[in-house]
Structures are given as structure tokens and as C-alpha cells.
């Protein structure tokens, strides 16, 4: 049971219907300060929808969402200043330079312009992007742009992070740095929702894993607890077992057979 003073987020009976189809089906979740939540599930499970509701981007839902003690349906957007977000398919303003984009983002969160610029310069240097800080984002590789988006989500020192596939396009060294950043932020009391299809990364960095299937929470436990409840030894195996997907080997065999010209599959 999470103590009230430590509670950052509370979701009660969150339900949403879209086009006659139930996208979320009675989600209940409580999250404490300093937790790294591995928020996973198959495509279409409702992960992004849940996050967008918590961000205030979707308001056509039933149930209650309380963040920092505030019901987000109240209409007061002040809680958003304490949130950082890296969306899965981020649309940065490619005609802006990295510095212009970061300063713009900082000001949206209420930062002083000079303070935002100074902090952005130092963070770009940490990612070895100082020489391209005044280059347009349109000239950046996917990995470089992803680093800028990560910096943008952290620039205002938020207390709650929502990161959706944040390591997309990053090299192995940068991924290690990001993992350590997350661990240190959590140790300082920051709360992190981390969503990815790279199961071994989720397994490594999360101290709690929440699995959604068809709009419902089917697992909410530590990785060690999930292993005890399953015959599988990896999060990928547990994921497949709990989502009911056990055909990966036969599908791969059929695919390879077609590639190799097996007449049976012609």
C-alpha cells in the first residue's frame, strides 16, 4: 500500500470507448515517488491512450485520474509543469535549431529564457551536441534528434516523466548513459513511466512492470515476482505468455520457408 504522501499518481476505474470499441477497460493504478514503471503491452493495448489521458491530451474518458493530488478533470493545467514527455512519434519543429527548440520548450514550461538557454547549452554538451546546437533539426540524424527530445523533456526538472520508446535511434553508449540517468533521477525521487518494445531494456531499468492487454492490466509486479509466477526466465518470454502469443517460432519458420521458395507456401 502506497502512503498518501508518497503517491504521485492514482488511476481509478479508467475506461474509454472509441468508435464503439472499448480501448481502456477499468484500469486501476497507484504510483509512488521514485518508481520506474515499465509500461508495456502489445500494439493497440491502450498504453499510449492511457499516457495521453494523463497528459491531458484526451478528455473523453470515464473514471478518475489524480496527479500530484489534483484531479486532472478539474480544468487546472498547472500539474503539467511538473511533467516531462518523450512521445513515440515526436514531431519536432524541424525548421528550428536545436537551441531554439529547447529554449522554446523551456519557456512553455515557465522557465526564464536566459536560464533555459544556459541549461540547454550545458545539456547539449553532455550529449556531445554542442557543435550543432545552432543547426536546424532537419539536418539531424534520428539519434541526434532523439537526444534533443530527451533534453527537452528534462530541461524544466520535472517530477514525473513519460517516455515512450525514448531510446529509438540511439547508439549503445548513449543508451547506457540514458539508463544511468533514469536510475539517478529515480533515486532522487523522480517518477518515470517507461514504455518500450525492447523487453531486455525494460527488464533492466524497471523496478515495477505493468502489462496492458486489450485495455486491461494483466500484470503489475516486479520482474522477480513475474518470474516466480511464470515458467519463463526472461521478460520477453513472460510477455509472450501473458499476451497469449506463442506462435513466434512457427511464424518465423513459415516466413523463412517462403523466402527460400518452398512450394508448399506458394
C-alpha positions as CSV (number, residue, x, y, z in Angstrom):
1,X,0.0,0.0,0.0
2,X,1.4,3.4,-1.0
3,X,1.4,6.1,1.6
4,X,-0.7,9.1,0.6
5,X,2.3,11.5,1.0
6,X,4.4,9.3,-1.4
7,X,1.6,8.9,-4.0
8,X,2.3,10.7,-7.3
9,X,-0.4,9.3,-9.5
10,X,-3.7,7.5,-8.9
11,X,-5.9,6.0,-11.6
12,X,-9.3,4.6,-10.6
13,X,-11.6,2.6,-13.0
14,X,-10.2,4.4,-16.1
15,X,-12.4,3.4,-19.1
16,X,-12.6,4.8,-22.6
17,X,-14.6,3.9,-25.6
18,X,-13.6,4.9,-29.1
19,X,-15.8,4.2,-32.2
20,X,-17.9,1.8,-30.2
21,X,-14.8,-0.2,-29.1
22,X,-13.6,-0.2,-25.5
23,X,-10.0,0.9,-25.6
24,X,-9.5,1.0,-21.9
25,X,-11.4,-1.3,-19.6
26,X,-11.3,-0.3,-15.9
27,X,-7.6,0.4,-15.3
28,X,-6.6,0.9,-11.6
29,X,-3.1,2.0,-10.8
30,X,-1.3,3.8,-8.0
31,X,2.3,5.0,-8.4
32,X,4.7,6.3,-5.8
33,X,7.7,8.7,-5.9
34,X,10.9,7.2,-7.2
35,X,9.3,4.3,-9.1
36,X,10.4,3.4,-12.6
37,X,7.3,1.8,-14.2
38,X,7.9,-0.4,-17.2
39,X,4.6,0.3,-19.0
40,X,4.3,-2.4,-21.7
41,X,1.8,-4.2,-23.9
42,X,1.1,-5.3,-27.5
43,X,0.3,-2.7,-30.1
44,X,-3.2,-1.4,-29.5
45,X,-3.3,-2.4,-25.9
46,X,-4.0,1.1,-24.7
47,X,-0.6,2.3,-23.5
48,X,-0.4,5.5,-25.5
49,X,-4.1,6.2,-24.8
50,X,-3.5,6.0,-21.0
51,X,-0.5,8.3,-21.2
52,X,-2.3,10.8,-23.4
53,X,-5.1,10.9,-20.8
54,X,-2.7,11.5,-18.0
55,X,-1.1,14.3,-20.0
56,X,-4.4,16.0,-20.5
57,X,-4.4,15.4,-24.3
58,X,-7.5,13.3,-24.2
59,X,-10.5,14.1,-22.0
60,X,-13.2,11.8,-23.3
61,X,-12.8,9.1,-20.6
62,X,-14.6,7.7,-17.6
63,X,-13.1,7.2,-14.2
64,X,-10.7,9.4,-12.2
65,X,-7.1,10.4,-12.7
66,X,-5.3,12.2,-9.9
67,X,-1.7,13.5,-10.4
68,X,0.1,15.3,-7.6
69,X,-3.1,15.2,-5.6
70,X,-5.0,17.0,-8.3
71,X,-7.9,15.6,-10.3
72,X,-6.9,16.4,-13.9
73,X,-10.6,16.7,-14.9
74,X,-10.7,19.9,-12.8
75,X,-9.5,22.0,-15.7
76,X,-6.4,23.3,-13.9
77,X,-3.4,22.6,-16.1
78,X,-0.8,23.6,-13.5
79,X,0.2,19.9,-12.9
80,X,1.6,19.7,-16.4
81,X,4.5,21.9,-15.4
82,X,5.9,19.0,-13.4
83,X,5.7,16.5,-16.2
84,X,8.2,15.7,-19.0
85,X,7.2,13.8,-22.1
86,X,9.0,12.0,-24.9
87,X,6.3,10.7,-27.4
88,X,6.9,7.7,-29.5
89,X,6.4,9.6,-32.8
90,X,7.7,13.0,-31.9
91,X,7.2,15.9,-34.3
92,X,9.9,18.4,-33.6
93,X,9.9,21.8,-35.3
94,X,12.5,20.9,-38.0
95,X,12.9,24.5,-39.2
96,X,14.2,25.5,-35.7
97,X,17.7,24.9,-34.5
98,X,18.2,22.6,-31.5
99,X,18.8,25.6,-29.2
100,X,15.7,27.4,-30.5
101,X,13.6,24.4,-29.9
102,X,14.9,23.8,-26.4
103,X,14.6,27.4,-25.3
104,X,11.0,27.5,-26.8
105,X,10.2,24.3,-24.8
106,X,11.7,25.7,-21.6
107,X,9.7,28.9,-21.9
108,X,6.5,26.9,-22.4
109,X,7.2,25.3,-19.0
110,X,7.6,28.7,-17.5
111,X,11.4,28.9,-17.5
112,X,13.3,32.2,-17.9
113,X,14.7,32.5,-21.4
114,X,18.3,33.0,-20.3
115,X,18.1,30.2,-17.8
116,X,16.7,27.9,-20.4
117,X,19.4,28.7,-22.9
118,X,22.2,28.3,-20.3
119,X,20.9,24.9,-19.1
120,X,20.2,23.8,-22.7
121,X,23.8,24.6,-23.7
122,X,25.2,22.5,-20.8
123,X,22.9,19.6,-21.5
124,X,23.7,19.6,-25.2
125,X,27.4,19.5,-24.3
126,X,26.8,16.4,-22.2
127,X,25.4,14.6,-25.3
128,X,28.3,16.0,-27.4
129,X,25.9,18.1,-29.4
130,X,27.4,21.5,-28.6
131,X,28.8,22.0,-32.1
132,X,25.4,21.5,-33.7
133,X,23.3,23.4,-31.2
134,X,22.6,26.2,-33.7
135,X,21.9,23.8,-36.7
136,X,18.4,23.1,-37.8
137,X,16.8,19.9,-36.5
138,X,16.0,19.0,-40.1
139,X,19.8,18.2,-40.5
140,X,19.9,15.9,-37.5
141,X,20.0,12.1,-37.6
142,X,17.3,10.2,-35.8
143,X,19.5,9.6,-32.8
144,X,20.6,13.2,-32.5
145,X,17.0,14.4,-32.7
146,X,16.1,11.9,-30.0
147,X,18.7,13.3,-27.7
148,X,17.3,16.8,-28.2
149,X,13.8,15.5,-27.3
150,X,15.1,13.8,-24.2
151,X,16.8,17.0,-23.1
152,X,13.5,18.9,-23.8
153,X,11.6,16.6,-21.5
154,X,14.1,17.1,-18.7
155,X,15.0,20.8,-19.1
156,X,12.5,22.1,-16.5
157,X,13.4,19.4,-13.9
158,X,10.1,17.6,-13.9
159,X,8.9,15.3,-11.1
160,X,7.1,12.8,-13.4
161,X,8.4,11.5,-16.8
162,X,6.5,9.7,-19.5
163,X,9.0,8.3,-22.0
164,X,7.6,6.3,-25.0
165,X,10.3,4.4,-26.9
166,X,12.9,7.0,-25.8
167,X,16.0,5.1,-26.9
168,X,14.9,4.8,-30.6
169,X,17.9,5.6,-32.8
170,X,20.4,5.9,-30.1
171,X,23.8,4.1,-30.1
172,X,24.8,1.6,-27.4
173,X,26.9,4.1,-25.4
174,X,24.1,6.7,-25.4
175,X,21.6,4.0,-24.2
176,X,23.9,3.2,-21.3
177,X,24.1,6.9,-20.3
178,X,20.3,7.3,-20.5
179,X,19.7,4.2,-18.4
180,X,22.0,5.6,-15.7
181,X,20.3,9.0,-15.9
182,X,17.0,7.3,-15.3
183,X,18.4,5.4,-12.3
184,X,19.8,8.5,-10.7
185,X,16.6,10.5,-11.3
186,X,14.6,7.8,-9.6
187,X,17.0,7.8,-6.7
188,X,16.2,11.5,-6.3
189,X,12.5,10.8,-6.1
190,X,11.5,11.3,-9.7
191,X,8.8,9.0,-11.1
192,X,9.2,7.5,-14.5
193,X,6.8,5.7,-16.9
194,X,9.0,3.9,-19.4
195,X,7.3,2.3,-22.4
196,X,9.3,0.2,-24.9
197,X,9.1,-2.9,-27.1
198,X,12.7,-3.7,-26.2
199,X,12.0,-6.1,-23.4
200,X,15.5,-6.6,-22.1
201,X,15.8,-2.8,-21.5
202,X,12.5,-2.7,-19.7
203,X,13.7,-5.6,-17.6
204,X,16.9,-3.9,-16.7
205,X,15.7,-0.5,-15.7
206,X,12.2,-1.0,-14.2
207,X,11.6,-1.7,-10.6
208,X,7.9,-2.4,-11.4
209,X,6.3,-3.7,-14.6
210,X,2.7,-3.0,-15.6
211,X,1.5,-5.0,-18.6
212,X,-1.6,-4.0,-20.5
213,X,-3.6,-6.4,-22.8
214,X,-6.7,-5.2,-24.6
215,X,-7.2,-2.2,-22.3
216,X,-6.8,-4.2,-19.1
217,X,-3.9,-4.5,-16.6
218,X,-3.0,-8.2,-16.6
219,X,0.2,-7.9,-14.6
220,X,1.6,-5.4,-12.1
221,X,4.7,-6.6,-10.3
222,X,8.4,-6.6,-10.1
223,X,10.3,-8.6,-12.7
224,X,11.4,-11.1,-10.0
225,X,7.7,-11.6,-8.9
226,X,6.7,-12.1,-12.6
227,X,9.4,-14.8,-13.0
228,X,8.0,-16.6,-9.9
229,X,4.5,-16.6,-11.5
230,X,5.7,-17.8,-14.8
231,X,7.7,-20.6,-16.4
232,X,9.7,-18.2,-18.5
233,X,13.0,-16.7,-17.4
234,X,13.0,-13.5,-19.5
235,X,10.6,-10.6,-19.7
236,X,10.2,-11.4,-23.4
237,X,9.0,-14.9,-22.6
238,X,6.7,-13.7,-19.8
239,X,5.3,-11.0,-22.2
240,X,4.6,-13.7,-24.8
241,X,3.0,-16.0,-22.2
242,X,0.7,-13.3,-20.7
243,X,-0.3,-11.9,-24.0
244,X,-1.1,-15.3,-25.4
245,X,1.4,-15.1,-28.2
246,X,3.2,-18.4,-28.6
247,X,3.4,-18.7,-32.4
248,X,6.6,-16.8,-33.0
249,X,8.7,-19.8,-33.9
250,X,6.1,-21.3,-36.3
251,X,5.5,-17.9,-37.9
252,X,9.3,-17.4,-38.4
253,X,9.6,-20.9,-39.9
254,X,6.8,-20.2,-42.4
255,X,8.3,-16.8,-43.3
256,X,11.8,-18.3,-43.9
257,X,10.2,-21.1,-46.0
258,X,8.5,-18.6,-48.2
259,X,11.8,-16.6,-48.6
260,X,13.6,-19.8,-49.6
261,X,10.9,-20.6,-52.2
262,X,9.2,-23.6,-50.6
263,X,6.4,-24.6,-52.9
264,X,4.1,-25.6,-50.0
265,X,3.7,-21.8,-49.2
266,X,3.4,-20.6,-52.8
